[in-house]
């Protein structure tokens, strides 16, 4: 195995952090995978990526750029091709209840 690809969409924040820790113990290179999330998922990934010491490869966290609609008051922000770490409470983005209702299936 050359690179261990993990992400939050598979099991959540804590299991993802444990997976990065296990990869570090075994000397495996890592990358943060993406399933092209909206801003809430991207914000969670950005926080985990920022707190991961052994993130070896670039990540594709551009989901909010491809959606026409999102479920947050403001989408995550990008600057010079990089997603910015949200700095508000929690994950740094605020869910919009009206947008959630509109996108409910």
Beta strands, then each sheet from edge to edge (+ up, - down):
strand 1: 3-6
strand 2: 29-32
strand 3: 78-79
strand 4: 82-83
sheet 1: 1+ 2+
sheet 2: 3+ 4-
end
